[in-house]
């Protein structure tokens, strides 16, 4: 039983029991397993643990052999890469590269943690939200749509790449928000890194330790990235109204606002996903929703501990992906038509390259999603017993 530690977090509705392995990965475990492992750490024999568990749970089903097998299976699972047991990790992000190593950003986190003081955060949220809404409502929605379309069409492929780089910088600020909030509540953030989510480069922050926090503090950590993104709009708005770089600031403000709103989407593993998971206390939400789908396909009853929020989430998630895939197909078809038109009219070569790039991205998404679905179903089948 060396190399693991147990944690108990008291909540209003239901308590949470956690196991942390030697590498720092956190696992959600049941109350029964928590008590078994806790007693084993006290060097109590398997038969004696069985007797105490029978008294605790008012049953006669626990035996020494059951206790021995349970402990052995648990140690094997937590020493491997069983993602269905693990919580708040990033197994869905590929080709990870560390940007800020664990323990290297403490000075920045300490300086930025003052932004989470109640009065300061409330003031910044109000000012940032008001300024952003004012920016989009000043000339009306129709004028904004026309200006946005004009700005996008006048930017070539090279400028689009430059803007994407700037936007990635804003996303790094988003991740600093998560790390700073975790630090504020006494959790040392692990690495901030760069990887691929689907086929897109993304930043991520490893704040696995927040599962030891109460749900209210975990929600603050989950929303901290959006909070920092909202604050990032303030200097962009100042530049927009005072400098000559209006088109660039216009696109960045728009992209940043869309990005922070998109982060609330619970059907991708963005902040909204972890927020939903925390509010309704559903660890491994993604895997459990796939359990719902496979049960329906096989005509079997849902797995135990299936709740109404989980069923509703799974239903809405299926609708979301059907709609998203439909529009992705339309976008790909329209991109091909645009490429044909640009080639036929011998239009600007940079615009043609931009259209080809966008159509290629849409094709990769169309190709990747079915593979991802097959992989998810396969993984769920392999671990249904969990």
N, C-alpha and C positions, 0 to 999 in steps of 0.2 A: 504493500500500500504506500510505498514511497513514491514521491514525484507528483502526487495529486493533492489538491486541497479542496475543501468543501465550504460552501457559503450558503447562508440562509438569509433571504430578504423578505421582510414582513410587509405585506400589502393589505389594503382594506378588504378586497374581495377574496383573493386567494394568494397564499404565500408562494414564493418561488424558491426552488432549490437548485443550486448551481455546483458544477464540478469544474475545476481548473486544472489542466494537465501541466506537465513540466515545461512545455513550450509556451504556456500562457493562453492557450485556446480554451474558451469557455463553453460548457455544455449545459443544457437544461435537462434536469433529471427529475424523476418522480419523488414524492415524499417517502415512499417505501424504500427506494434505492438509496436515498439520502441517509435514512436511519440505518440501513444495513452497512453502508460504507463507514458511517460515523462510528458505529460500534466496532467495526473491524479495525479502525484506526486506534481503538483503545485496547487492542490485542485480546479481544474476547473471542473465544472459540466459535466455530460455525454452529455447533449444536446449541450452545448457550444463546447465540444470536437468534437462532430459530425460536427458542423458547420465549425470548423477550419480544420478538416480533409477533408471535401468536397472542401474547398478552396485550401488546399495543394495539393491534388491529382486530382483536377479539375473534380469532379464527384458530383452526388447527392445521392449516395447509402448509405452513412453513416447516421445512426440514433442513437438516444440516447439509445434505447434498444439494438442495435447491439454493441455499445460501452460497455454497462453494461455487456452483456453476454461475450464479448471478454475478458474483464478484469477478470471476475469471472472464466472463463475456464482456463485462463493463470495461475492465482494464485493456482488453484487446481492442475494443471499439475506440476508446479515447486515445489510444496510442497510435491509431491509424488515421485515415482521412475520411471517416464516415460523416459526410456533410449533413446527412439528415438528422443527426444528433446535435451537430454543432450549431451555435447561434451567433448571429451578427458577425460572421466572417465574410470574405469576398471570394468564394470559389467560382463565382460567375464572371470574375474579371480575369482575363488571360494576359500572359506576357507581362507580368508585373515588374516594374522597376522603381526602386526606392528613390524618392526626391529628398525627403527629410527623414533621417533615421530616428529611431526611438531614442528619446532623451536629448536630441540635438536642438529641439525648438523650444525648450523650457523658458528661455529668456523672453522670446516673442510671446509665448502663451501667457506668461505672467504680466507682461505689459498690456496685452489686449484684454485680459480678463476683467479689467475695469469696465469694459463695455457691457458687462452683464449685471452691473449694479442696477437695481430696479428703476430708479429715477432716470438714470442715463439711458438705459435700454428703451424705456417707455417713450422718452423724448425723441430718440433717434428713429424709432419705428414710426412715430406719428409724423415727424418732419419728412422722412424719406418717402413714406407712403403718400403723403399729401403732395409732395413735389413731383412724384412719379405720375400720380393721377392727373395733376394739373398739366403736366407735359403732354399727356395723351388726349386730354379733353380741351385744350386751348382752342384749336381750330376745328374741332369736330372730328368724328370718326371717319367720315368720307374723305376729308382733306388729309388725315393721317394716312389712310390706305393709299391714296394717290402718291403722297410724298414717299412712302416706303417703297412702293413699286418702282417709282422713278429712280430712287437711290440704288436699289438692287440692280436694276437693268443697266445703269450707267457704270457700275463697278465691274471690272474685268476679273478674270480668273486669279491673277496675281494679287490684286487687292483683296479678293475674297479670302485667299490664303492668309494674308496679313491680318485681316479682321478676325479670322478664326483663331489665329495665334493670340491676339489680344483677348478674345473671349475665353480661351483656355486659361489665360492669366487671371481673369475674373473668377473662373471656376476654382483655381487654386486658392483664392481668397475665401471661397465657399468652404473648402476643406479646412482652412485655418479656423473657420468658425466652429466646426465640429470639434477640432482638437482643443481649441481654447475653452470651449464650454466643458469638455470632459476634464480638463486641467482645473477649471474653476471649482468642480465638485470633487476634487481630490483623486481623480483617475489619471494616471500617467498615460498620455496617448502613445500608441505605437507609431509605426512609420506612416508618413504621407507619401503616396506613390502614384505612378502613372501606369495605366494598363489599357486593355481593350475590353469594352463592354459591347456585346454583339460585334460589330466591325468598327466601332468608333473609339478613338482615344479618349480616355476619361481619367480624372484624378480620383483618388479614393483615400480615405483615412481609416486606419485600423484602430477603432475605439471599442474593442471587444469588452474591455473591463467595465463598461457602463452597465452591463447586465447585473452588476452588483449594486447598482443605485436604485432608489425608489422610482416608481414609474413617472412621477412628476418631473424629476430631474432628468430622466432618460428622454422625456419629451422635449425638454429644453435643449438637450444636446442634439436631438434629431432636427429641431427647427433652427439651430444656430447657424447652419450654412445658409439658409434662406435669409436669415437676419443679416448676415454679413454681405450677402449679395444685394440686399435692399439698400444697405448703407453705401455700397459701391456706386449706386446710381447718383449719389449726391455730387461727387467730384465730376462725374460725366455730365450731369446737368449743368454744373457751373461752367464747364468748358463749352458746352453747346451754346449757352446764352452769351458767353463773353469772348470766345475765340472764333477763328475762321475755319476751324476743322469741323463745321456743323455736320456734313454728311457722315463722317466717320463716327462721331459721337452719337448721331441719330441712330445708326445701325447698332452700335454697341448698347445703347440704352434699351432699344427695342429687343435685341437678342437677349440681354441680361434679364429683362422683365419677363419675357416669354420663358426663359430658362428657369427663373425662380418659381414661376407658376407651375411649370412642368415638373419641377422637383416634388410637387405635392401629389403627383400621379402615383397611386398605390399599386398599379398593375405592372410597373417596372420597378426594379429594386433601387428606387430613389428614396428620398427622405419620407415621402408619403407612405411608402411600403413599411418602413420601420415604425412610423407613427401609428399606422393601423395596427401593426403587430403589438406595439406596446399598450395602446389604449385597450385592446380586447384581449391582451395577454395570450397571444398565439405565436409562440416561437416557431421558426421554420415554416412560415406562412406559405411560401412558394411550394414547398414539398407537400404540405397538407392539402393545398388546393388541387395539386395533381392527383392526390389520393382520392379526392372527390370525383374527378373526371374518370379515373380508371374504374372506380366502383360503379359509376353510372354505365360505362361501356360494357362492363362485365355483368351488369344486372345484380350486383351484390349490394348489401346494405353498407352504409357509410361506416368508416372506421370509428372506433370508440372515441369519446371526447369530442365528437364533431358538434360544433355550436352553430347557432343561427348566423352570427356575423361571418363565420367561415364559409357557410353555404352561400350567403348573399355575395360575399367577395368573389367566390369562384364563379358564380353566375355572371356577375358584371364583368369579370376579367375575360371570360369567354367572348362576351359581346364586344368588349374593347378591342380584342385582337382580331376578330372578324372584320370590324369596321376599319381598323388600322391597315390590315392586309389588303382590303378592297381598295383603299385610297392609295396604297403603295403601288398596286397594279396599275391604277389609273395614271399615277405620276410617271411610271415607267413608260407606258404607252404614249403619253403626251410628250415625254422627253425624246422618244425616238422620232416622233412626228416633227418636233422642233429641229432636231438634228438634220432630218431630211430637208426641211425647209431652208435651213441656213446653208446647207451644202448646195442646194439647187439655186439659191439666190446669190451664192458666193459672198456671204456676209462676212463681217469681221471675224478673223480667225480665232481671236481670243474668246469671243462669245461662243463659237463652235466648240472650243476646248472645254469651256465651262459647262455647256449643255451635255457634252459627252461624259464629263466627270460626274455630273448629277445623275445621269441615267445609269452610269456604272455603279454608283452607290446604291441606287434603288434596286438594281439587279442583284447586287450582293445581299441586300436585305431580303429580297424575295427568295434567294437561294438559301440564305442562312437560317431563316425562321423555321422552315420545315425540318431541317437537320436538328435545330435546337429542340423542337417539339419531340422528335423521335428520341433524342438523347434523354430528355426529361422523363418521358414515359418509361424508357428502359431503366433509368435509375430508380424511378418510383417502384417499378415492379420488383427490382432487386431488393428493396428495403421496405416492402409493404408491412412486414412484421413489426417494424418500428412504430 
